[in-house]
Amino acid sequence: MTLQEVRSSHAFCHRYVDFPGNLAAALLVYLRDHPSIPRPAGTILISPWLDPSLSRTAESPFVGTDFVYGDGTCNGTRLMAKALAGDKYDPSSPEISLALSKNLKGVPSHMCCYGSAEVYQEDSKMWIQRCKEDAVDVTEYCGKGAVHTFPLGGLTADSKLENESDEILLDYIVKQVGIETS
């Protein structure tokens, strides 16, 4: 696969597919706990919602900037957190709010990106800190002035930020997959 083919396929994937970051992070924990399952070459968490308990984001200063809470409150998000947790768990359980997990040792390497003006940035920061404390190889990318899911482009990022995130994410993919670029 050429770098141009990667660029083309990546542009399609990251602009039109938004995988829930919490579920992708849960998969990383699952892979850690099931070593016989092959690991992905790389994983990118885009604006992941890693703390559905809203322990640090319920009163985010970015409510008026980011579109995540919609109505300016976290009421809808609290309902989604309960639905995500189901009947068996509380949203504050580390099985649901993965940023609150006490042990991330052995989680596969990955990238976590978030915007500096997004409501869920604290989730990403907590996750990244926990990963680093547990010696997990995590690459951090924070888009300056960016809101939730900015690497997806469209209305969430201007062309300069979109180009910057394309380059950073593509560089990560190329490195992780081991593609020769020369």
Secondary structure as UniProt FT lines:
FT   HELIX           3..16
FT   HELIX           21..33
FT   TURN            35..36
FT   STRAND          44..46
FT   TURN            52..53
FT   TURN            55..59
FT   TURN            61..65
FT   TURN            68..72
FT   HELIX           75..85
FT   TURN            86..88
FT   TURN            91..92
FT   TURN            94..96
FT   HELIX           98..100
FT   TURN            105..106
FT   STRAND          110..115
FT   TURN            116..117
FT   TURN            119..120
FT   HELIX           121..133
FT   TURN            134..135
FT   STRAND          138..143
FT   TURN            144..145
FT   TURN            148..149
FT   HELIX           150..152
FT   HELIX           154..156
FT   HELIX           159..177
//
